[in-house]
Amino acid sequence: ISAGGGAVVAIALMRAGATVVATDADAEALKLHEENARANIEPDVFASRYRGALVLRWGDDPAAAISALGGSPDVVVASDVAYPGTRDAWPAFARTLVAV
């Protein structure tokens, strides 16, 4: 998932039983995402469901994220990714989704 949203989406997904790999183009955002997730979910759930936070820019090869999950995901959840000012990057976002 995208690290946008301060880990709220990741926490909800992990509580629902999903395995999560957070991705973002911003390494600092990923650091904060992981800190938020760790601080706001039960330690055993975090340990069993959180597979890491990886820098992934739209259009980049998502192999590391797929490897962290153990294979292609059943679902990709994106939060805080499409808004005015990012329109030029949407084709790269679509290529990344197809590659996943």
C-alpha positions as CSV (number, residue, x, y, z in Angstrom):
1,I,0.0,0.0,0.0
2,S,1.0,3.6,-0.2
3,A,2.3,5.0,3.0
4,G,-0.1,7.9,2.8
5,G,-2.7,8.4,5.5
6,G,-0.3,8.0,8.4
7,A,-0.7,4.2,8.6
8,V,-4.4,4.2,9.4
9,V,-5.2,2.1,6.3
10,A,-2.4,-0.3,7.1
11,I,-3.5,-0.7,10.7
12,A,-7.1,-1.4,9.6
13,L,-5.9,-4.0,7.0
14,M,-3.7,-5.8,9.5
15,R,-6.5,-5.9,12.0
16,A,-8.7,-7.5,9.3
17,G,-6.0,-10.2,8.7
18,A,-4.1,-8.8,5.7
19,T,-0.4,-8.9,5.3
20,V,1.0,-5.4,4.5
21,V,4.0,-4.0,2.7
22,A,4.0,-0.2,2.7
23,T,5.5,1.6,-0.2
24,D,6.2,5.3,-0.9
25,A,8.6,7.3,-2.9
26,D,9.6,9.2,0.3
27,A,11.9,7.2,2.7
28,E,11.1,9.6,5.6
29,A,7.3,9.1,5.1
30,L,7.9,5.3,5.3
31,K,9.8,5.7,8.5
32,L,7.0,7.6,10.1
33,H,4.4,5.1,8.6
34,E,6.2,2.2,10.3
35,E,6.5,4.0,13.6
36,N,2.8,4.9,13.5
37,A,1.8,1.3,12.7
38,R,4.0,-0.2,15.3
39,A,2.8,2.3,18.0
40,N,-0.9,1.8,17.2
41,I,-1.4,-1.9,16.7
42,E,-0.9,-4.9,18.9
43,P,2.7,-6.1,18.8
44,D,1.8,-9.6,17.8
45,V,-0.4,-8.4,14.9
46,F,2.4,-6.1,13.8
47,A,5.0,-8.9,14.0
48,S,2.9,-11.3,12.0
49,R,1.3,-9.0,9.4
50,Y,3.8,-6.2,8.7
51,R,6.3,-7.2,6.0
52,G,8.1,-3.9,5.9
53,A,8.3,-0.5,4.3
54,L,10.0,-0.1,0.9
55,V,10.8,2.9,-1.3
56,L,8.9,2.4,-4.5
57,R,8.5,5.1,-7.1
58,W,5.7,4.8,-9.7
59,G,7.1,3.2,-12.7
60,D,9.9,1.4,-10.8
61,D,10.2,-2.4,-10.8
62,P,8.1,-3.6,-7.8
63,A,10.0,-6.9,-7.5
64,A,11.3,-6.1,-3.9
65,A,7.7,-5.3,-2.7
66,I,6.4,-8.5,-4.3
67,S,9.2,-10.5,-2.8
68,A,8.5,-9.1,0.7
69,L,5.0,-10.3,0.4
70,G,6.0,-13.7,-0.8
71,G,4.3,-13.2,-4.2
72,S,1.9,-10.9,-6.0
73,P,-0.7,-9.5,-3.7
74,D,-4.4,-10.3,-4.0
75,V,-5.2,-6.7,-3.4
76,V,-3.4,-3.4,-3.8
77,V,-4.7,-0.5,-1.6
78,A,-3.6,3.0,-2.5
79,S,-4.2,6.0,-0.3
80,D,-3.3,9.6,-0.8
81,V,-2.0,9.0,-4.3
82,A,-4.2,10.8,-6.8
83,Y,-4.7,14.5,-6.4
84,P,-4.2,17.7,-8.4
85,G,-0.5,18.0,-9.2
86,T,0.1,14.3,-9.7
87,R,-1.8,13.8,-12.9
88,D,1.4,13.6,-15.0
89,A,2.6,10.6,-12.9
90,W,-0.6,8.6,-13.2
91,P,0.6,6.6,-16.3
92,A,3.6,5.5,-14.2
93,F,1.3,4.6,-11.4
94,A,-0.8,2.4,-13.7
95,R,2.3,0.7,-15.0
96,T,3.3,-0.1,-11.5
97,L,-0.1,-1.6,-10.7
98,V,0.0,-3.8,-13.8
99,A,3.5,-5.0,-12.9
100,V,2.4,-5.9,-9.4
